[in-house]
Amino acid sequence: MTRALFISDVYFPRVNGVSTSIATFRAALRTAGVHTTLVAPRYPNAAGAAESSVGAADDTALVRVDAASVPRDAEDRRMRGRALRAALAGLDGEHFDIVHVQTPFVAHYAGVRYARRRGIPVIATYHTLFEEYLHHYVPLLPRALGRPLARALTRAQCRGLDAIAVPSEPMRALLASYGVRTPLQVIPTGLPADGFEPGAGARFRAAHGIAADRPLLLYVGRVAHEKNIDFLVHAFVELRAARPDALLVIAGEGPAREHLAGLVAALDLAHAVLFVGYLERAQALRDCYAAADVFVFASRTETQGLVLLEAMAQGRPVVSTAVLGTASILQPGCGASVVPEERVPFARAALDLIEDPRRAAQAGAAARRYAEGWSAAAMAQRLAVFYRDVQRRHQLGAGVAPATSPAGDMSTPG
C-alpha cells in the first residue's frame, strides 16, 4: 500500500473546493490502495468536525495544527510555524512514500522541507489561481505588479516539486505559459457516488418559504470577489424584466458577502435574492441543487469548477461562462448552455430554460449522464498511478516524473 502525507492550509469545516477535493480523494484513494494522513489547520469550535458526505476518513489520520487568524479573511487560518513543525516531527516515526501539498501557502514550504528531510518525493495539486487570489486579497498592490510577482512566485514554488497535479487542461496550459518546467499531470477531482443520490427540492423550498412554481436560479460556491457573483446579480436584473417572480439563491459564505448584500439592496432586489449560507453536504446541499430550475455560474478563476458537476449530478440544467478550468468541464454533450460574459445573452439563456420545462428537463438529463463519467473512483486510480510513477522516478535518482505518465494526461475523463 502507498502511504501519502497530505498537507493543506485549508480543510473542513472551512468549506471550499480545496476541502471538498481533499476529502473526496482521501475517501476514494482507500480503494485504490493509498492510505493518506492529512495535516491541516485547527479551526475555532471545530473539534471533531466531520468530512461530510464526501467520505469520512479515519480521524486518527487527521492531524490538526494550531493556527492564527488571517487578515481580511475571517474564515481562513494560518498554521503556526512552531506548531506545524512539531506536528510534522511527530510523524517522523511513520512511513510515507510521498508528500502531497494541497495549497501554495504555509503548507507548501513545510511540505517541501519535510519531504526533502525524509528523502521522499513531493508533489502539489495546483488548486489556486494565485495571481487572481493576490489581486483580490492584496488590493493595494497594483495589478501590473501583482501579476508578474504571482507568476514568479508560482515558478519558484513549482521548481521545488517533483511533479504537479492540475485539475484541468486549461490550468496545465496556463502553468506552462508561466514557464513552469516541472512535469504537469491533469487529474480532476471526481464526484463521490452519493453526489448522484437525488435531493428533495420540495423540502428545500418548503424550508425557505419558496413557492413550488417560483422560478429559482442557484449559485453555489464561495462568496468571494473572484467568483464574479456581481455579474450574476446584474444578469438576474435583466432576467427579471421578463420574469419578475424569479428568485436567485446564493448558497455559500465568504469575504464578498457584505458587498453583495449591499449590491442587492442598491438594486432593490432584497425580496428577490436569498442568501442561505453554507449548507450541510450530506442532504441539505443536494436538496438545494434539486430545488433549482437553473444553476448559474460565471467565475473567471476556477481551476476546475466542481460545483458545475455537482449541479449536473442532480440533473440541473446549467448556464455558465467557460473560462479557465470551467472550460474543461463544459464540453459538447454536457447539457449546459455556455454563454459569453454578457448580461443580456446570459439572462436570455437562463430565461429560455425557465420558460421551456421540456427543454430544461432534456438539458438536465444530459447533464446527469455527462456527470456520471466523472467518478471519484476513476480519478483516484489516476492519482494512485501518478504517485507510483513519481516514486519510481525519484528512486531512480531522476527526481522528476515523465512528461506523460501511465495515468494519462487528459482534461476530461476517458
Stockholm file with secondary structure:
# STOCKHOLM 1.0

chainA/1-414         MTRALFISDVYFPRVNGVSTSIATFRAALRTAGVHTTLVAPRYPNAAGAAESSVGAADDTALVRVDAASVPRDAEDRRMRGRALRAALAGLDGEHFDIVHVQTPFVAHYAGVRYARRRGIPVIATYHTLFEEYLHHYVPLLPRALGRPLARALTRAQCRGLDAIAVPSEPMRALLASYGVRTPLQVIPTGLPADGFEPGAGARFRAAHGIAADRPLLLYVGRVAHEKNIDFLVHAFVELRAARPDALLVIAGEGPAREHLAGLVAALDLAHAVLFVGYLERAQALRDCYAAADVFVFASRTETQGLVLLEAMAQGRPVVSTAVLGTASILQPGCGASVVPEERVPFARAALDLIEDPRRAAQAGAAARRYAEGWSAAAMAQRLAVFYRDVQRRHQLGAGVAPATSPAGDMSTPG
#=GR chainA/1-414 SS CEEEEEECSCCTTSCSHHHHHHHHHHHHHHHTTEEEEEEEECCTTCTTCCCGGGCCCCGGGEEEECEEEETTEEEEEEECHHHHHHHHHTTTTSCCSEEEECCSSHHHHHHHHHHHHHTCCEEEECCCCHHHHHHHHSTTSCHHHHHHHHHHHHHHHHHTCSEEEESSHHHHHHHHHHTCCSCEEECCCCBCGGGGSCCCHHHHHHHTTCCTTSCEEEEESCCCGGGCHHHHHHHHHHHHTTCTTCEEEEECCCTTHHHHHHHHHHTTCTTTEEECCCCCTTTHHHHHHHHCSEEEECCSCCSSCHHHHHHHHTTCCEEECCCTHHHHHSCTTSCCEECCSCHHHHHHHHHHHHHCHHHHHHHHHHHHHHHTTCBHHHHHHHHHHHHHHHHHHHHTTCCSCCSSCTTCCCSSCC
#=GC SS_cons         CEEEEEECSCCTTSCSHHHHHHHHHHHHHHHTTEEEEEEEECCTTCTTCCCGGGCCCCGGGEEEECEEEETTEEEEEEECHHHHHHHHHTTTTSCCSEEEECCSSHHHHHHHHHHHHHTCCEEEECCCCHHHHHHHHSTTSCHHHHHHHHHHHHHHHHHTCSEEEESSHHHHHHHHHHTCCSCEEECCCCBCGGGGSCCCHHHHHHHTTCCTTSCEEEEESCCCGGGCHHHHHHHHHHHHTTCTTCEEEEECCCTTHHHHHHHHHHTTCTTTEEECCCCCTTTHHHHHHHHCSEEEECCSCCSSCHHHHHHHHTTCCEEECCCTHHHHHSCTTSCCEECCSCHHHHHHHHHHHHHCHHHHHHHHHHHHHHHTTCBHHHHHHHHHHHHHHHHHHHHTTCCSCCSSCTTCCCSSCC
//
